Amino acid sequence: MSRIRVAALALVRPDAGGEALLVVRKRGSSRFMLPGGKFEDRESDAACLARELREELGLTFDPEAAVRLGRFEAEAANEPGHVVEATVYRQAAGAGLNPVCGAEIEETAWLALNDTAGEPAMPLAPLLTQELLPRLRAASPSRSPSPGA
Protein backbone atom coordinates (compact mmCIF):
# COMPACT_ATOMS: atom_id res chain seq x y z
CA MET A 1 0.00 0.00 0.00
CA SER A 2 1.15 3.51 -0.75
CA ARG A 3 1.80 5.85 2.16
CA ILE A 4 0.61 9.43 2.54
CA ARG A 5 2.55 11.55 5.05
CA VAL A 6 0.63 14.29 6.83
CA ALA A 7 0.83 16.56 9.86
CA ALA A 8 -2.38 16.94 11.88
CA LEU A 9 -3.57 18.89 14.89
CA ALA A 10 -5.81 17.72 17.73
CA LEU A 11 -7.21 21.11 18.72
CA VAL A 12 -9.21 20.86 21.95
CA ARG A 13 -11.36 23.32 23.89
CA PRO A 14 -13.28 23.14 27.15
CA ASP A 15 -16.76 21.69 26.70
CA ALA A 16 -19.66 20.87 28.99
CA GLY A 17 -18.28 18.20 31.29
CA GLY A 18 -14.91 17.90 29.56
CA GLU A 19 -13.25 18.75 26.27
CA ALA A 20 -14.23 18.88 22.61
CA LEU A 21 -12.03 18.14 19.59
CA LEU A 22 -12.15 20.15 16.35
CA VAL A 23 -12.78 17.90 13.35
CA VAL A 24 -13.16 18.83 9.69
CA ARG A 25 -14.83 17.32 6.65
CA LYS A 26 -13.24 17.92 3.28
CA ARG A 27 -15.32 18.70 0.21
CA GLY A 28 -16.32 15.46 -1.51
CA SER A 29 -15.77 13.36 1.62
CA SER A 30 -18.26 11.97 4.12
CA ARG A 31 -15.77 11.42 6.96
CA PHE A 32 -14.55 13.89 9.54
CA MET A 33 -10.85 14.03 10.42
CA LEU A 34 -8.30 16.18 12.20
CA PRO A 35 -7.27 19.42 10.50
CA GLY A 36 -3.90 19.33 8.77
CA GLY A 37 -2.59 17.96 5.54
CA LYS A 38 0.18 16.81 3.26
CA PHE A 39 3.68 18.22 3.32
CA GLU A 40 4.95 20.46 0.54
CA ASP A 41 8.61 20.34 -0.50
CA ARG A 42 10.76 19.94 2.63
CA GLU A 43 8.39 21.48 5.16
CA SER A 44 8.79 20.82 8.86
CA ASP A 45 5.77 19.64 10.86
CA ALA A 46 5.27 23.18 12.19
CA ALA A 47 5.49 24.79 8.74
CA CYS A 48 3.04 22.27 7.28
CA LEU A 49 0.53 22.77 10.10
CA ALA A 50 0.88 26.56 9.97
CA ARG A 51 0.18 26.58 6.21
CA GLU A 52 -2.67 24.05 6.32
CA LEU A 53 -4.46 25.65 9.29
CA ARG A 54 -4.20 29.10 7.71
CA GLU A 55 -5.44 27.90 4.29
CA GLU A 56 -8.16 25.56 5.53
CA LEU A 57 -9.52 27.27 8.64
CA GLY A 58 -8.02 30.75 8.95
CA LEU A 59 -6.25 29.66 12.15
CA THR A 60 -2.73 30.23 13.47
CA PHE A 61 -0.59 27.33 14.61
CA ASP A 62 1.62 28.02 17.63
CA PRO A 63 4.35 25.35 17.80
CA GLU A 64 5.34 26.59 21.29
CA ALA A 65 1.85 25.73 22.61
CA ALA A 66 1.59 22.37 20.85
CA VAL A 67 2.60 18.98 22.24
CA ARG A 68 3.65 16.18 19.90
CA LEU A 69 1.46 13.13 20.50
CA GLY A 70 3.38 10.89 18.11
CA ARG A 71 3.21 9.27 14.72
CA PHE A 72 0.17 7.16 13.89
CA GLU A 73 -1.06 5.28 10.86
CA ALA A 74 -4.33 3.92 9.55
CA GLU A 75 -6.20 3.33 6.32
CA ALA A 76 -6.65 6.63 4.46
CA ALA A 77 -10.20 7.95 4.67
CA ASN A 78 -10.34 9.51 1.20
CA GLU A 79 -7.80 7.57 -0.85
CA PRO A 80 -8.56 3.84 -1.19
CA GLY A 81 -5.53 1.57 -1.14
CA HIS A 82 -3.42 4.08 0.81
CA VAL A 83 -2.25 4.31 4.39
CA VAL A 84 -2.04 7.70 6.05
CA GLU A 85 0.99 8.24 8.29
CA ALA A 86 0.27 11.23 10.52
CA THR A 87 2.46 13.13 12.91
CA VAL A 88 -0.09 14.50 15.35
CA TYR A 89 0.14 17.44 17.75
CA ARG A 90 -2.26 18.51 20.49
CA GLN A 91 -2.99 22.13 21.32
CA ALA A 92 -5.57 23.92 23.46
CA ALA A 93 -7.87 26.22 21.52
CA GLY A 94 -7.55 29.86 22.51
CA ALA A 95 -10.54 31.87 23.70
CA GLY A 96 -12.71 33.14 20.89
CA LEU A 97 -11.36 30.63 18.37
CA ASN A 98 -13.50 30.81 15.24
CA PRO A 99 -12.49 28.38 12.47
CA VAL A 100 -13.75 29.44 9.04
CA CYS A 101 -14.09 26.86 6.25
CA GLY A 102 -11.61 27.59 3.48
CA ALA A 103 -9.59 25.73 0.84
CA GLU A 104 -11.14 22.24 0.56
CA ILE A 105 -12.92 22.23 3.94
CA GLU A 106 -16.71 21.82 3.65
CA GLU A 107 -17.64 21.59 7.35
CA THR A 108 -16.22 21.84 10.87
CA ALA A 109 -17.57 20.33 14.08
CA TRP A 110 -16.60 19.93 17.72
CA LEU A 111 -16.61 16.33 18.91
CA ALA A 112 -17.14 15.82 22.65
CA LEU A 113 -14.32 13.71 24.07
CA ASN A 114 -16.29 12.72 27.17
CA ASP A 115 -19.03 11.09 25.06
CA THR A 116 -17.94 7.46 25.18
CA ALA A 117 -21.44 5.97 25.28
CA GLY A 118 -21.23 4.79 21.68
CA GLU A 119 -20.22 5.71 18.19
CA PRO A 120 -20.25 9.42 17.34
CA ALA A 121 -23.19 10.60 15.21
CA MET A 122 -20.78 11.69 12.47
CA PRO A 123 -18.67 9.34 10.34
CA LEU A 124 -14.99 9.59 11.31
CA ALA A 125 -11.73 8.73 9.56
CA PRO A 126 -10.04 5.48 10.63
CA LEU A 127 -7.07 7.38 12.09
CA LEU A 128 -9.45 9.07 14.55
CA THR A 129 -11.47 6.01 15.53
CA GLN A 130 -8.62 3.51 15.72
CA GLU A 131 -5.73 5.56 17.03
CA LEU A 132 -6.46 9.04 18.32
CA LEU A 133 -9.87 9.10 20.02
CA PRO A 134 -8.95 6.34 22.50
CA ARG A 135 -5.72 8.18 23.44
CA LEU A 136 -7.33 11.62 23.63
CA ARG A 137 -10.24 10.33 25.69
CA ALA A 138 -7.93 8.53 28.11
CA ALA A 139 -5.92 11.73 28.61
CA SER A 140 -8.93 14.05 28.85
CA PRO A 141 -9.34 15.73 32.25
CA SER A 142 -13.07 15.01 32.03
CA ARG A 143 -12.42 11.34 32.69
CA SER A 144 -13.59 10.84 36.24
CA PRO A 145 -14.02 7.61 38.15
CA SER A 146 -17.45 6.07 38.00
CA PRO A 147 -19.60 6.27 41.15
CA GLY A 148 -18.52 3.79 43.76
CA ALA A 149 -15.03 3.42 42.32
N, C-alpha and C positions, 0 to 999 in steps of 0.2 A: 504494500500500500504506500502511496505517496504521502509525504508529510508536509504539513503547512505550519510554519512557525509564526506565532503571534505573541503580542504582549497584551494583557488584559488587566482591567482594574475592578476589584470588588469594592465599590463605593458604598459605604453604609452610613445610615443616619438613625438617630433615635426614633423609635416608633412606639405606639401604644403597647406597653408590656415588653419592650425589647428593642430590636433593631430591624431595619428594613434595608434591603439590597437593591441598588439600581440595576435594572436589566433593560436591554434594548432588543427590538425586533427590526431586522433589516428588511428593506423593501424586497418583496418577492419571496420572503421566508415566513413560515408559520411559527418558528421557534424563537423564544427569547434567549438571550445570552448576555454575557458580561460585555460592557463597552471595551473597545480596543480594536486591534487589527493587525494586519500584516506589516512586516518591516519593509522599509524602502532602503535601497543601497546598503550602507553599513551603519544604519541607525543603532543607537543604544536602546535599551528598554525604555529609559526615560524620554528620549527623543521621540520614539515611536508613540508612546502613550500621550505625550504632549501634543503631537500632531493629530493623532486620531481623535482625542477628546475635543480638541478645538474644532476640527472639521465636522465631526459627527454630532456634537452636543453643545458646542459653544462654551466648553468648560476648560479650566486651567488645571494642569497636573502639577502637583508640588512633590517632587521626589524626596524632599526632606521630611514630608509628613507621611509618606507611604512606607509600608512594611512589606518586604518580599515574602510571599507565602510559599513560593516554590515553583517548580516546573511540573506540569500535569499534562496528561494526554488522554484523548478519547476520540471516538469516531466523530468526524466533522459533521456538523448539523446541516450545512448547506452544500456540501460537495461530496457526493457519494463516492466511495472507494478511497477516501482520504482520511488520514488521521491528523487531528489538530494537536500541535504541541505548544502549549501556552505557558509563558512565564507570567505568573499572576501576582499582583500587588494588592494590598488592602489599604484603604485610606478612609478616614472619617469625612463625611460631607460637611462642609462649612455651613453656617447659618445662612439662610436665604438662597441656597443653591437652587437654580432654576435651569435644568437641562432643556435645551431647545433642539428639536429634531432637525438635523441637517445632513448633508452628504447623502448616504444611502439609508439613513435611519428613518423608519416609518412610524415607530411607536416606542415610548418609554413607559416603564412601570416600576413601582417599588414593591418588592416581594418581601413579606414579613418572614423574618428568620425564626421567630418563635412559633410559627404555625407548622407543627410537625404532625398534625392529626392525620394527614393523608397527602395525596398528590396535590400540588398547586393547581389552581384552576386554569393556568396558562401553560401551553406546551413549552418545555425547556430543552435546551441543547444538552446532549449527553455529557459534556464536560461539567456542566452545572449539576445535573442530577447524580452522576456517578462519582465525581471527585470533590467538587467545591462546596455544595450545600451541606453535606455531612460535616465537613471540617469547619465551615463558618458557623453552623448551628452549634456545634460542640464548644466553640470558643466564644459564643455570644454571651454577654453578661446577663441576658434575660433567662438563661437556663438556671432554673432554681429547682431544688429538690422537691419531689412530690410530697404531698401531705403524709405524715407518718414516717418519713424517711429519716 
